[in-house]
Amino acid sequence: YIRMDLKVNNHPGVMSHVCGLFVRRGCNVEGIVCAPVSEGESVIRLLVLDNGRMEQIARHARQLEDVHQVDMRPSDRAELDAVALQLKAATPV
């Protein structure tokens, strides 16, 4: 897996543009977490299977108007599972 963090403008449609980039390149997103980091900015964290085209996808992501920064690093499924457990614990029953 690859973890890709994108710092983006926080407004309607940004997530659609980012996800569309992955769809057009045939890359399945395994997990998404999005959180505001400052006034008008959010970070979108994506966990994706490494299909050998992640560098190319990162280059294209950097060209999107609303993307300010893209960071990538190797990851594993355990990171996504940990976030899912935190979200489950925080969700009222």
PDB file of N, CA, C and O in Angstrom:
ATOM      1  N   TYR A   1       0.828  -1.193   0.000  1.00  0.00           N
ATOM      2  CA  TYR A   1       0.000   0.000   0.000  1.00  0.00           C
ATOM      3  C   TYR A   1       0.870   1.253   0.000  1.00  0.00           C
ATOM      4  O   TYR A   1       2.022   1.241   0.434  1.00  0.00           O
ATOM      5  N   ILE A   2       0.281   2.326  -0.499  1.00  0.00           N
ATOM      6  CA  ILE A   2       0.897   3.652  -0.473  1.00  0.00           C
ATOM      7  C   ILE A   2      -0.059   4.586   0.250  1.00  0.00           C
ATOM      8  O   ILE A   2      -1.264   4.571  -0.003  1.00  0.00           O
ATOM      9  N   ARG A   3       0.481   5.399   1.152  1.00  0.00           N
ATOM     10  CA  ARG A   3      -0.313   6.451   1.794  1.00  0.00           C
ATOM     11  C   ARG A   3       0.021   7.755   1.082  1.00  0.00           C
ATOM     12  O   ARG A   3       1.185   8.141   0.971  1.00  0.00           O
ATOM     13  N   MET A   4      -1.022   8.423   0.603  1.00  0.00           N
ATOM     14  CA  MET A   4      -0.844   9.707  -0.068  1.00  0.00           C
ATOM     15  C   MET A   4      -1.626  10.764   0.701  1.00  0.00           C
ATOM     16  O   MET A   4      -2.840  10.655   0.872  1.00  0.00           O
ATOM     17  N   ASP A   5      -0.912  11.790   1.162  1.00  0.00           N
ATOM     18  CA  ASP A   5      -1.542  12.912   1.856  1.00  0.00           C
ATOM     19  C   ASP A   5      -1.554  14.112   0.919  1.00  0.00           C
ATOM     20  O   ASP A   5      -0.522  14.501   0.372  1.00  0.00           O
ATOM     21  N   LEU A   6      -2.734  14.689   0.744  1.00  0.00           N
ATOM     22  CA  LEU A   6      -2.880  15.862  -0.110  1.00  0.00           C
ATOM     23  C   LEU A   6      -3.420  17.015   0.720  1.00  0.00           C
ATOM     24  O   LEU A   6      -4.484  16.896   1.326  1.00  0.00           O
ATOM     25  N   LYS A   7      -2.701  18.126   0.754  1.00  0.00           N
ATOM     26  CA  LYS A   7      -3.224  19.342   1.377  1.00  0.00           C
ATOM     27  C   LYS A   7      -3.963  20.104   0.286  1.00  0.00           C
ATOM     28  O   LYS A   7      -3.398  20.437  -0.756  1.00  0.00           O
ATOM     29  N   VAL A   8      -5.249  20.373   0.549  1.00  0.00           N
ATOM     30  CA  VAL A   8      -6.122  20.912  -0.487  1.00  0.00           C
ATOM     31  C   VAL A   8      -6.957  22.070   0.038  1.00  0.00           C
ATOM     32  O   VAL A   8      -7.096  22.258   1.247  1.00  0.00           O
ATOM     33  N   ASN A   9      -7.515  22.849  -0.897  1.00  0.00           N
ATOM     34  CA  ASN A   9      -8.524  23.837  -0.532  1.00  0.00           C
ATOM     35  C   ASN A   9      -9.749  23.091  -0.025  1.00  0.00           C
ATOM     36  O   ASN A   9     -10.102  22.033  -0.547  1.00  0.00           O
ATOM     37  N   ASN A  10     -10.382  23.638   0.975  1.00  0.00           N
ATOM     38  CA  ASN A  10     -11.554  22.991   1.564  1.00  0.00           C
ATOM     39  C   ASN A  10     -12.812  23.654   1.015  1.00  0.00           C
ATOM     40  O   ASN A  10     -13.290  24.655   1.547  1.00  0.00           O
ATOM     41  N   HIS A  11     -13.340  23.069  -0.068  1.00  0.00           N
ATOM     42  CA  HIS A  11     -14.609  23.539  -0.620  1.00  0.00           C
ATOM     43  C   HIS A  11     -15.253  22.418  -1.425  1.00  0.00           C
ATOM     44  O   HIS A  11     -14.579  21.455  -1.791  1.00  0.00           O
ATOM     45  N   PRO A  12     -16.549  22.529  -1.705  1.00  0.00           N
ATOM     46  CA  PRO A  12     -17.249  21.462  -2.425  1.00  0.00           C
ATOM     47  C   PRO A  12     -16.599  21.136  -3.772  1.00  0.00           C
ATOM     48  O   PRO A  12     -16.212  22.032  -4.522  1.00  0.00           O
ATOM     49  N   GLY A  13     -16.488  19.857  -4.059  1.00  0.00           N
ATOM     50  CA  GLY A  13     -15.971  19.403  -5.346  1.00  0.00           C
ATOM     51  C   GLY A  13     -14.523  18.954  -5.337  1.00  0.00           C
ATOM     52  O   GLY A  13     -14.085  18.276  -6.266  1.00  0.00           O
ATOM     53  N   VAL A  14     -13.770  19.316  -4.308  1.00  0.00           N
ATOM     54  CA  VAL A  14     -12.346  18.955  -4.281  1.00  0.00           C
ATOM     55  C   VAL A  14     -12.173  17.442  -4.199  1.00  0.00           C
ATOM     56  O   VAL A  14     -11.367  16.869  -4.932  1.00  0.00           O
ATOM     57  N   MET A  15     -12.920  16.798  -3.316  1.00  0.00           N
ATOM     58  CA  MET A  15     -12.810  15.345  -3.173  1.00  0.00           C
ATOM     59  C   MET A  15     -13.158  14.655  -4.491  1.00  0.00           C
ATOM     60  O   MET A  15     -12.523  13.667  -4.862  1.00  0.00           O
ATOM     61  N   SER A  16     -14.145  15.162  -5.184  1.00  0.00           N
ATOM     62  CA  SER A  16     -14.530  14.593  -6.469  1.00  0.00           C
ATOM     63  C   SER A  16     -13.398  14.698  -7.487  1.00  0.00           C
ATOM     64  O   SER A  16     -13.147  13.754  -8.235  1.00  0.00           O
ATOM     65  N   HIS A  17     -12.718  15.834  -7.520  1.00  0.00           N
ATOM     66  CA  HIS A  17     -11.594  16.011  -8.454  1.00  0.00           C
ATOM     67  C   HIS A  17     -10.459  15.050  -8.124  1.00  0.00           C
ATOM     68  O   HIS A  17      -9.880  14.434  -9.018  1.00  0.00           O
ATOM     69  N   VAL A  18     -10.146  14.925  -6.843  1.00  0.00           N
ATOM     70  CA  VAL A  18      -9.055  14.041  -6.430  1.00  0.00           C
ATOM     71  C   VAL A  18      -9.404  12.585  -6.739  1.00  0.00           C
ATOM     72  O   VAL A  18      -8.593  11.867  -7.323  1.00  0.00           O
ATOM     73  N   CYS A  19     -10.593  12.149  -6.355  1.00  0.00           N
ATOM     74  CA  CYS A  19     -10.993  10.757  -6.605  1.00  0.00           C
ATOM     75  C   CYS A  19     -11.104  10.472  -8.099  1.00  0.00           C
ATOM     76  O   CYS A  19     -10.776   9.375  -8.550  1.00  0.00           O
ATOM     77  N   GLY A  20     -11.564  11.452  -8.863  1.00  0.00           N
ATOM     78  CA  GLY A  20     -11.652  11.294 -10.310  1.00  0.00           C
ATOM     79  C   GLY A  20     -10.302  11.015 -10.947  1.00  0.00           C
ATOM     80  O   GLY A  20     -10.203  10.261 -11.914  1.00  0.00           O
ATOM     81  N   LEU A  21      -9.267  11.628 -10.397  1.00  0.00           N
ATOM     82  CA  LEU A  21      -7.912  11.397 -10.891  1.00  0.00           C
ATOM     83  C   LEU A  21      -7.538   9.920 -10.754  1.00  0.00           C
ATOM     84  O   LEU A  21      -6.952   9.336 -11.665  1.00  0.00           O
ATOM     85  N   PHE A  22      -7.877   9.323  -9.619  1.00  0.00           N
ATOM     86  CA  PHE A  22      -7.575   7.911  -9.400  1.00  0.00           C
ATOM     87  C   PHE A  22      -8.427   7.017 -10.293  1.00  0.00           C
ATOM     88  O   PHE A  22      -7.935   6.020 -10.820  1.00  0.00           O
ATOM     89  N   VAL A  23      -9.694   7.364 -10.467  1.00  0.00           N
ATOM     90  CA  VAL A  23     -10.593   6.587 -11.319  1.00  0.00           C
ATOM     91  C   VAL A  23     -10.071   6.562 -12.753  1.00  0.00           C
ATOM     92  O   VAL A  23     -10.028   5.505 -13.384  1.00  0.00           O
ATOM     93  N   ARG A  24      -9.677   7.722 -13.264  1.00  0.00           N
ATOM     94  CA  ARG A  24      -9.208   7.798 -14.652  1.00  0.00           C
ATOM     95  C   ARG A  24      -7.947   6.975 -14.886  1.00  0.00           C
ATOM     96  O   ARG A  24      -7.661   6.587 -16.019  1.00  0.00           O
ATOM     97  N   ARG A  25      -7.191   6.705 -13.824  1.00  0.00           N
ATOM     98  CA  ARG A  25      -5.966   5.922 -13.961  1.00  0.00           C
ATOM     99  C   ARG A  25      -6.136   4.484 -13.485  1.00  0.00           C
ATOM    100  O   ARG A  25      -5.160   3.748 -13.345  1.00  0.00           O
ATOM    101  N   GLY A  26      -7.388   4.090 -13.239  1.00  0.00           N
ATOM    102  CA  GLY A  26      -7.679   2.709 -12.879  1.00  0.00           C
ATOM    103  C   GLY A  26      -7.104   2.278 -11.551  1.00  0.00           C
ATOM    104  O   GLY A  26      -6.718   1.121 -11.382  1.00  0.00           O
ATOM    105  N   CYS A  27      -7.043   3.201 -10.602  1.00  0.00           N
ATOM    106  CA  CYS A  27      -6.458   2.914  -9.294  1.00  0.00           C
ATOM    107  C   CYS A  27      -7.557   2.923  -8.243  1.00  0.00           C
ATOM    108  O   CYS A  27      -8.298   3.898  -8.116  1.00  0.00           O
ATOM    109  N   ASN A  28      -7.661   1.831  -7.490  1.00  0.00           N
ATOM    110  CA  ASN A  28      -8.693   1.720  -6.470  1.00  0.00           C
ATOM    111  C   ASN A  28      -8.209   2.335  -5.160  1.00  0.00           C
ATOM    112  O   ASN A  28      -7.117   2.020  -4.688  1.00  0.00           O
ATOM    113  N   VAL A  29      -9.013   3.201  -4.581  1.00  0.00           N
ATOM    114  CA  VAL A  29      -8.716   3.800  -3.284  1.00  0.00           C
ATOM    115  C   VAL A  29      -9.286   2.883  -2.212  1.00  0.00           C
ATOM    116  O   VAL A  29     -10.486   2.609  -2.197  1.00  0.00           O
ATOM    117  N   GLU A  30      -8.428   2.408  -1.318  1.00  0.00           N
ATOM    118  CA  GLU A  30      -8.835   1.482  -0.262  1.00  0.00           C
ATOM    119  C   GLU A  30      -9.406   2.214   0.950  1.00  0.00           C
ATOM    120  O   GLU A  30     -10.261   1.675   1.653  1.00  0.00           O
ATOM    121  N   GLY A  31      -8.937   3.442   1.201  1.00  0.00           N
ATOM    122  CA  GLY A  31      -9.416   4.193   2.355  1.00  0.00           C
ATOM    123  C   GLY A  31      -9.193   5.683   2.167  1.00  0.00           C
ATOM    124  O   GLY A  31      -8.240   6.108   1.516  1.00  0.00           O
ATOM    125  N   ILE A  32     -10.095   6.469   2.751  1.00  0.00           N
ATOM    126  CA  ILE A  32     -10.030   7.927   2.666  1.00  0.00           C
ATOM    127  C   ILE A  32     -10.332   8.506   4.042  1.00  0.00           C
ATOM    128  O   ILE A  32     -11.308   8.125   4.688  1.00  0.00           O
ATOM    129  N   VAL A  33      -9.490   9.421   4.475  1.00  0.00           N
ATOM    130  CA  VAL A  33      -9.758  10.207   5.677  1.00  0.00           C
ATOM    131  C   VAL A  33      -9.517  11.658   5.297  1.00  0.00           C
ATOM    132  O   VAL A  33      -8.514  11.985   4.662  1.00  0.00           O
ATOM    133  N   CYS A  34     -10.434  12.518   5.685  1.00  0.00           N
ATOM    134  CA  CYS A  34     -10.309  13.938   5.363  1.00  0.00           C
ATOM    135  C   CYS A  34     -10.536  14.740   6.639  1.00  0.00           C
ATOM    136  O   CYS A  34     -11.465  14.465   7.398  1.00  0.00           O
ATOM    137  N   ALA A  35      -9.676  15.738   6.869  1.00  0.00           N
ATOM    138  CA  ALA A  35      -9.817  16.552   8.074  1.00  0.00           C
ATOM    139  C   ALA A  35      -9.339  17.974   7.786  1.00  0.00           C
ATOM    140  O   ALA A  35      -8.361  18.169   7.063  1.00  0.00           O
ATOM    141  N   PRO A  36     -10.031  18.970   8.354  1.00  0.00           N
ATOM    142  CA  PRO A  36      -9.560  20.346   8.203  1.00  0.00           C
ATOM    143  C   PRO A  36      -8.268  20.548   8.988  1.00  0.00           C
ATOM    144  O   PRO A  36      -8.099  19.994  10.074  1.00  0.00           O
ATOM    145  N   VAL A  37      -7.353  21.350   8.428  1.00  0.00           N
ATOM    146  CA  VAL A  37      -6.091  21.638   9.114  1.00  0.00           C
ATOM    147  C   VAL A  37      -5.931  23.121   9.410  1.00  0.00           C
ATOM    148  O   VAL A  37      -5.161  23.498  10.292  1.00  0.00           O
ATOM    149  N   SER A  38      -6.643  23.954   8.688  1.00  0.00           N
ATOM    150  CA  SER A  38      -6.621  25.396   8.931  1.00  0.00           C
ATOM    151  C   SER A  38      -7.841  25.994   8.229  1.00  0.00           C
ATOM    152  O   SER A  38      -8.595  25.288   7.560  1.00  0.00           O
ATOM    153  N   GLU A  39      -8.017  27.275   8.390  1.00  0.00           N
ATOM    154  CA  GLU A  39      -9.141  27.957   7.740  1.00  0.00           C
ATOM    155  C   GLU A  39      -9.017  27.799   6.225  1.00  0.00           C
ATOM    156  O   GLU A  39      -8.092  28.331   5.610  1.00  0.00           O
ATOM    157  N   GLY A  40      -9.951  27.069   5.637  1.00  0.00           N
ATOM    158  CA  GLY A  40      -9.977  26.919   4.185  1.00  0.00           C
ATOM    159  C   GLY A  40      -9.112  25.806   3.629  1.00  0.00           C
ATOM    160  O   GLY A  40      -9.069  25.625   2.413  1.00  0.00           O
ATOM    161  N   GLU A  41      -8.412  25.044   4.482  1.00  0.00           N
ATOM    162  CA  GLU A  41      -7.565  23.957   4.000  1.00  0.00           C
ATOM    163  C   GLU A  41      -7.894  22.661   4.726  1.00  0.00           C
ATOM    164  O   GLU A  41      -8.237  22.659   5.908  1.00  0.00           O
ATOM    165  N   SER A  42      -7.783  21.563   3.994  1.00  0.00           N
ATOM    166  CA  SER A  42      -7.966  20.232   4.552  1.00  0.00           C
ATOM    167  C   SER A  42      -6.835  19.341   4.084  1.00  0.00           C
ATOM    168  O   SER A  42      -6.125  19.652   3.127  1.00  0.00           O
ATOM    169  N   VAL A  43      -6.684  18.225   4.780  1.00  0.00           N
ATOM    170  CA  VAL A  43      -5.787  17.173   4.314  1.00  0.00           C
ATOM    171  C   VAL A  43      -6.649  15.970   3.976  1.00  0.00           C
ATOM    172  O   VAL A  43      -7.494  15.548   4.765  1.00  0.00           O
ATOM    173  N   ILE A  44      -6.421  15.429   2.795  1.00  0.00           N
ATOM    174  CA  ILE A  44      -7.062  14.201   2.373  1.00  0.00           C
ATOM    175  C   ILE A  44      -5.990  13.114   2.437  1.00  0.00           C
ATOM    176  O   ILE A  44      -4.975  13.200   1.745  1.00  0.00           O
ATOM    177  N   ARG A  45      -6.211  12.099   3.259  1.00  0.00           N
ATOM    178  CA  ARG A  45      -5.282  10.975   3.340  1.00  0.00           C
ATOM    179  C   ARG A  45      -5.925   9.797   2.623  1.00  0.00           C
ATOM    180  O   ARG A  45      -7.037   9.380   2.946  1.00  0.00           O
ATOM    181  N   LEU A  46      -5.203   9.274   1.647  1.00  0.00           N
ATOM    182  CA  LEU A  46      -5.678   8.148   0.850  1.00  0.00           C
ATOM    183  C   LEU A  46      -4.760   6.956   1.070  1.00  0.00           C
ATOM    184  O   LEU A  46      -3.541   7.110   1.142  1.00  0.00           O
ATOM    185  N   LEU A  47      -5.339   5.783   1.175  1.00  0.00           N
ATOM    186  CA  LEU A  47      -4.573   4.547   1.195  1.00  0.00           C
ATOM    187  C   LEU A  47      -4.928   3.805  -0.078  1.00  0.00           C
ATOM    188  O   LEU A  47      -6.090   3.469  -0.306  1.00  0.00           O
ATOM    189  N   VAL A  48      -3.928   3.549  -0.907  1.00  0.00           N
ATOM    190  CA  VAL A  48      -4.165   2.930  -2.210  1.00  0.00           C
ATOM    191  C   VAL A  48      -3.201   1.771  -2.423  1.00  0.00           C
ATOM    192  O   VAL A  48      -2.093   1.759  -1.886  1.00  0.00           O
ATOM    193  N   LEU A  49      -3.638   0.800  -3.213  1.00  0.00           N
ATOM    194  CA  LEU A  49      -2.740  -0.275  -3.606  1.00  0.00           C
ATOM    195  C   LEU A  49      -1.721   0.291  -4.583  1.00  0.00           C
ATOM    196  O   LEU A  49      -2.083   1.036  -5.493  1.00  0.00           O
ATOM    197  N   ASP A  50      -0.468  -0.051  -4.406  1.00  0.00           N
ATOM    198  CA  ASP A  50       0.583   0.434  -5.302  1.00  0.00           C
ATOM    199  C   ASP A  50       0.502  -0.333  -6.612  1.00  0.00           C
ATOM    200  O   ASP A  50       0.826  -1.519  -6.678  1.00  0.00           O
ATOM    201  N   ASN A  51       0.066   0.363  -7.650  1.00  0.00           N
ATOM    202  CA  ASN A  51      -0.075  -0.274  -8.959  1.00  0.00           C
ATOM    203  C   ASN A  51       1.082   0.085  -9.893  1.00  0.00           C
ATOM    204  O   ASN A  51       1.007  -0.153 -11.098  1.00  0.00           O
ATOM    205  N   GLY A  52       2.154   0.658  -9.334  1.00  0.00           N
ATOM    206  CA  GLY A  52       3.309   1.022 -10.142  1.00  0.00           C
ATOM    207  C   GLY A  52       3.180   2.368 -10.823  1.00  0.00           C
ATOM    208  O   GLY A  52       4.110   2.813 -11.496  1.00  0.00           O
ATOM    209  N   ARG A  53       2.039   3.025 -10.660  1.00  0.00           N
ATOM    210  CA  ARG A  53       1.819   4.319 -11.312  1.00  0.00           C
ATOM    211  C   ARG A  53       1.625   5.454 -10.308  1.00  0.00           C
ATOM    212  O   ARG A  53       1.154   6.531 -10.672  1.00  0.00           O
ATOM    213  N   MET A  54       1.981   5.219  -9.061  1.00  0.00           N
ATOM    214  CA  MET A  54       1.709   6.214  -8.025  1.00  0.00           C
ATOM    215  C   MET A  54       2.499   7.511  -8.220  1.00  0.00           C
ATOM    216  O   MET A  54       1.981   8.591  -7.935  1.00  0.00           O
ATOM    217  N   GLU A  55       3.722   7.425  -8.693  1.00  0.00           N
ATOM    218  CA  GLU A  55       4.496   8.650  -8.959  1.00  0.00           C
ATOM    219  C   GLU A  55       3.805   9.490 -10.028  1.00  0.00           C
ATOM    220  O   GLU A  55       3.728  10.713  -9.907  1.00  0.00           O
ATOM    221  N   GLN A  56       3.307   8.841 -11.064  1.00  0.00           N
ATOM    222  CA  GLN A  56       2.587   9.550 -12.120  1.00  0.00           C
ATOM    223  C   GLN A  56       1.307  10.179 -11.572  1.00  0.00           C
ATOM    224  O   GLN A  56       0.993  11.325 -11.891  1.00  0.00           O
ATOM    225  N   ILE A  57       0.575   9.436 -10.754  1.00  0.00           N
ATOM    226  CA  ILE A  57      -0.649   9.967 -10.166  1.00  0.00           C
ATOM    227  C   ILE A  57      -0.330  11.158  -9.271  1.00  0.00           C
ATOM    228  O   ILE A  57      -1.059  12.150  -9.279  1.00  0.00           O
ATOM    229  N   ALA A  58       0.753  11.071  -8.497  1.00  0.00           N
ATOM    230  CA  ALA A  58       1.159  12.189  -7.634  1.00  0.00           C
ATOM    231  C   ALA A  58       1.489  13.422  -8.466  1.00  0.00           C
ATOM    232  O   ALA A  58       1.115  14.535  -8.096  1.00  0.00           O
ATOM    233  N   ARG A  59       2.181  13.239  -9.578  1.00  0.00           N
ATOM    234  CA  ARG A  59       2.496  14.383 -10.457  1.00  0.00           C
ATOM    235  C   ARG A  59       1.222  15.041 -10.972  1.00  0.00           C
ATOM    236  O   ARG A  59       1.120  16.267 -11.002  1.00  0.00           O
ATOM    237  N   HIS A  60       0.255  14.226 -11.377  1.00  0.00           N
ATOM    238  CA  HIS A  60      -1.014  14.774 -11.863  1.00  0.00           C
ATOM    239  C   HIS A  60      -1.801  15.439 -10.739  1.00  0.00           C
ATOM    240  O   HIS A  60      -2.449  16.463 -10.956  1.00  0.00           O
ATOM    241  N   ALA A  61      -1.749  14.867  -9.546  1.00  0.00           N
ATOM    242  CA  ALA A  61      -2.444  15.467  -8.393  1.00  0.00           C
ATOM    243  C   ALA A  61      -1.876  16.855  -8.094  1.00  0.00           C
ATOM    244  O   ALA A  61      -2.620  17.782  -7.773  1.00  0.00           O
ATOM    245  N   ARG A  62      -0.555  16.989  -8.202  1.00  0.00           N
ATOM    246  CA  ARG A  62       0.078  18.295  -7.943  1.00  0.00           C
ATOM    247  C   ARG A  62      -0.372  19.354  -8.947  1.00  0.00           C
ATOM    248  O   ARG A  62      -0.272  20.549  -8.668  1.00  0.00           O
ATOM    249  N   GLN A  63      -0.857  18.938 -10.094  1.00  0.00           N
ATOM    250  CA  GLN A  63      -1.314  19.879 -11.118  1.00  0.00           C
ATOM    251  C   GLN A  63      -2.759  20.322 -10.916  1.00  0.00           C
ATOM    252  O   GLN A  63      -3.203  21.279 -11.550  1.00  0.00           O
ATOM    253  N   LEU A  64      -3.496  19.639 -10.042  1.00  0.00           N
ATOM    254  CA  LEU A  64      -4.875  20.048  -9.777  1.00  0.00           C
ATOM    255  C   LEU A  64      -4.872  21.406  -9.085  1.00  0.00           C
ATOM    256  O   LEU A  64      -4.050  21.663  -8.206  1.00  0.00           O
ATOM    257  N   GLU A  65      -5.782  22.255  -9.484  1.00  0.00           N
ATOM    258  CA  GLU A  65      -5.841  23.636  -8.996  1.00  0.00           C
ATOM    259  C   GLU A  65      -5.943  23.731  -7.477  1.00  0.00           C
ATOM    260  O   GLU A  65      -5.326  24.609  -6.874  1.00  0.00           O
ATOM    261  N   ASP A  66      -6.701  22.852  -6.856  1.00  0.00           N
ATOM    262  CA  ASP A  66      -6.958  22.949  -5.424  1.00  0.00           C
ATOM    263  C   ASP A  66      -5.956  22.204  -4.554  1.00  0.00           C
ATOM    264  O   ASP A  66      -6.063  22.241  -3.328  1.00  0.00           O
ATOM    265  N   VAL A  67      -4.994  21.535  -5.156  1.00  0.00           N
ATOM    266  CA  VAL A  67      -4.006  20.772  -4.389  1.00  0.00           C
ATOM    267  C   VAL A  67      -2.775  21.637  -4.145  1.00  0.00           C
ATOM    268  O   VAL A  67      -2.170  22.157  -5.082  1.00  0.00           O
ATOM    269  N   HIS A  68      -2.412  21.783  -2.868  1.00  0.00           N
ATOM    270  CA  HIS A  68      -1.257  22.603  -2.490  1.00  0.00           C
ATOM    271  C   HIS A  68      -0.004  21.769  -2.283  1.00  0.00           C
ATOM    272  O   HIS A  68       1.105  22.237  -2.541  1.00  0.00           O
ATOM    273  N   GLN A  69      -0.175  20.526  -1.814  1.00  0.00           N
ATOM    274  CA  GLN A  69       0.968  19.691  -1.470  1.00  0.00           C
ATOM    275  C   GLN A  69       0.574  18.228  -1.557  1.00  0.00           C
ATOM    276  O   GLN A  69      -0.555  17.862  -1.228  1.00  0.00           O
ATOM    277  N   VAL A  70       1.511  17.385  -2.002  1.00  0.00           N
ATOM    278  CA  VAL A  70       1.283  15.941  -2.078  1.00  0.00           C
ATOM    279  C   VAL A  70       2.487  15.244  -1.447  1.00  0.00           C
ATOM    280  O   VAL A  70       3.628  15.485  -1.840  1.00  0.00           O
ATOM    281  N   ASP A  71       2.227  14.384  -0.474  1.00  0.00           N
ATOM    282  CA  ASP A  71       3.273  13.568   0.152  1.00  0.00           C
ATOM    283  C   ASP A  71       2.869  12.107   0.033  1.00  0.00           C
ATOM    284  O   ASP A  71       1.700  11.758   0.198  1.00  0.00           O
ATOM    285  N   MET A  72       3.859  11.250  -0.257  1.00  0.00           N
ATOM    286  CA  MET A  72       3.597   9.816  -0.363  1.00  0.00           C
ATOM    287  C   MET A  72       4.605   9.055   0.476  1.00  0.00           C
ATOM    288  O   MET A  72       5.748   9.476   0.648  1.00  0.00           O
ATOM    289  N   ARG A  73       4.145   7.910   1.000  1.00  0.00           N
ATOM    290  CA  ARG A  73       5.055   7.003   1.691  1.00  0.00           C
ATOM    291  C   ARG A  73       4.435   5.609   1.694  1.00  0.00           C
ATOM    292  O   ARG A  73       3.216   5.466   1.596  1.00  0.00           O
ATOM    293  N   PRO A  74       5.280   4.580   1.807  1.00  0.00           N
ATOM    294  CA  PRO A  74       4.745   3.227   1.922  1.00  0.00           C
ATOM    295  C   PRO A  74       3.902   3.103   3.191  1.00  0.00           C
ATOM    296  O   PRO A  74       4.169   3.775   4.186  1.00  0.00           O
ATOM    297  N   SER A  75       2.912   2.266   3.154  1.00  0.00           N
ATOM    298  CA  SER A  75       2.038   2.058   4.301  1.00  0.00           C
ATOM    299  C   SER A  75       1.573   0.607   4.285  1.00  0.00           C
ATOM    300  O   SER A  75       2.007  -0.195   3.458  1.00  0.00           O
ATOM    301  N   ASP A  76       0.695   0.295   5.205  1.00  0.00           N
ATOM    302  CA  ASP A  76       0.121  -1.040   5.219  1.00  0.00           C
ATOM    303  C   ASP A  76      -1.342  -0.964   5.647  1.00  0.00           C
ATOM    304  O   ASP A  76      -1.827   0.085   6.068  1.00  0.00           O
ATOM    305  N   ARG A  77      -2.010  -2.058   5.534  1.00  0.00           N
ATOM    306  CA  ARG A  77      -3.437  -2.113   5.841  1.00  0.00           C
ATOM    307  C   ARG A  77      -3.708  -1.802   7.313  1.00  0.00           C
ATOM    308  O   ARG A  77      -4.789  -1.317   7.649  1.00  0.00           O
ATOM    309  N   ALA A  78      -2.746  -2.072   8.191  1.00  0.00           N
ATOM    310  CA  ALA A  78      -2.926  -1.837   9.626  1.00  0.00           C
ATOM    311  C   ALA A  78      -3.209  -0.367   9.917  1.00  0.00           C
ATOM    312  O   ALA A  78      -3.958  -0.055  10.843  1.00  0.00           O
ATOM    313  N   GLU A  79      -2.622   0.536   9.139  1.00  0.00           N
ATOM    314  CA  GLU A  79      -2.864   1.966   9.347  1.00  0.00           C
ATOM    315  C   GLU A  79      -4.333   2.308   9.081  1.00  0.00           C
ATOM    316  O   GLU A  79      -4.947   3.045   9.853  1.00  0.00           O
ATOM    317  N   LEU A  80      -4.888   1.784   8.010  1.00  0.00           N
ATOM    318  CA  LEU A  80      -6.293   2.014   7.688  1.00  0.00           C
ATOM    319  C   LEU A  80      -7.188   1.387   8.746  1.00  0.00           C
ATOM    320  O   LEU A  80      -8.171   1.998   9.165  1.00  0.00           O
ATOM    321  N   ASP A  81      -6.866   0.191   9.178  1.00  0.00           N
ATOM    322  CA  ASP A  81      -7.668  -0.483  10.202  1.00  0.00           C
ATOM    323  C   ASP A  81      -7.678   0.303  11.508  1.00  0.00           C
ATOM    324  O   ASP A  81      -8.708   0.374  12.178  1.00  0.00           O
ATOM    325  N   ALA A  82      -6.535   0.900  11.880  1.00  0.00           N
ATOM    326  CA  ALA A  82      -6.457   1.693  13.109  1.00  0.00           C
ATOM    327  C   ALA A  82      -7.369   2.914  13.031  1.00  0.00           C
ATOM    328  O   ALA A  82      -8.049   3.241  14.004  1.00  0.00           O
ATOM    329  N   VAL A  83      -7.388   3.580  11.901  1.00  0.00           N
ATOM    330  CA  VAL A  83      -8.265   4.741  11.720  1.00  0.00           C
ATOM    331  C   VAL A  83      -9.726   4.311  11.779  1.00  0.00           C
ATOM    332  O   VAL A  83     -10.551   4.992  12.387  1.00  0.00           O
ATOM    333  N   ALA A  84     -10.048   3.182  11.150  1.00  0.00           N
ATOM    334  CA  ALA A  84     -11.426   2.690  11.165  1.00  0.00           C
ATOM    335  C   ALA A  84     -11.875   2.370  12.586  1.00  0.00           C
ATOM    336  O   ALA A  84     -13.024   2.638  12.937  1.00  0.00           O
ATOM    337  N   LEU A  85     -11.004   1.809  13.404  1.00  0.00           N
ATOM    338  CA  LEU A  85     -11.346   1.529  14.795  1.00  0.00           C
ATOM    339  C   LEU A  85     -11.590   2.807  15.577  1.00  0.00           C
ATOM    340  O   LEU A  85     -12.513   2.871  16.390  1.00  0.00           O
ATOM    341  N   GLN A  86     -10.764   3.836  15.336  1.00  0.00           N
ATOM    342  CA  GLN A  86     -10.953   5.117  16.012  1.00  0.00           C
ATOM    343  C   GLN A  86     -12.290   5.732  15.630  1.00  0.00           C
ATOM    344  O   GLN A  86     -12.994   6.261  16.490  1.00  0.00           O
ATOM    345  N   LEU A  87     -12.647   5.672  14.362  1.00  0.00           N
ATOM    346  CA  LEU A  87     -13.915   6.225  13.905  1.00  0.00           C
ATOM    347  C   LEU A  87     -15.088   5.454  14.489  1.00  0.00           C
ATOM    348  O   LEU A  87     -16.091   6.046  14.887  1.00  0.00           O
ATOM    349  N   LYS A  88     -14.963   4.146  14.538  1.00  0.00           N
ATOM    350  CA  LYS A  88     -16.027   3.317  15.109  1.00  0.00           C
ATOM    351  C   LYS A  88     -16.226   3.644  16.593  1.00  0.00           C
ATOM    352  O   LYS A  88     -17.360   3.722  17.067  1.00  0.00           O
ATOM    353  N   ALA A  89     -15.133   3.832  17.316  1.00  0.00           N
ATOM    354  CA  ALA A  89     -15.219   4.154  18.741  1.00  0.00           C
ATOM    355  C   ALA A  89     -15.824   5.530  18.979  1.00  0.00           C
ATOM    356  O   ALA A  89     -16.460   5.757  20.008  1.00  0.00           O
ATOM    357  N   ALA A  90     -15.635   6.439  18.049  1.00  0.00           N
ATOM    358  CA  ALA A  90     -16.136   7.798  18.203  1.00  0.00           C
ATOM    359  C   ALA A  90     -17.583   7.962  17.740  1.00  0.00           C
ATOM    360  O   ALA A  90     -18.203   8.996  17.992  1.00  0.00           O
ATOM    361  N   THR A  91     -18.120   6.948  17.068  1.00  0.00           N
ATOM    362  CA  THR A  91     -19.476   7.042  16.520  1.00  0.00           C
ATOM    363  C   THR A  91     -20.496   6.647  17.591  1.00  0.00           C
ATOM    364  O   THR A  91     -20.425   5.548  18.142  1.00  0.00           O
ATOM    365  N   PRO A  92     -21.453   7.553  17.889  1.00  0.00           N
ATOM    366  CA  PRO A  92     -22.461   7.208  18.887  1.00  0.00           C
ATOM    367  C   PRO A  92     -23.371   6.095  18.375  1.00  0.00           C
ATOM    368  O   PRO A  92     -23.644   5.996  17.179  1.00  0.00           O
ATOM    369  N   VAL A  93     -23.827   5.271  19.296  1.00  0.00           N
ATOM    370  CA  VAL A  93     -24.706   4.143  18.945  1.00  0.00           C
ATOM    371  C   VAL A  93     -26.139   4.559  19.019  1.00  0.00           C
ATOM    372  O   VAL A  93     -27.030   3.750  18.759  1.00  0.00           O
TER     373      VAL A  93
END
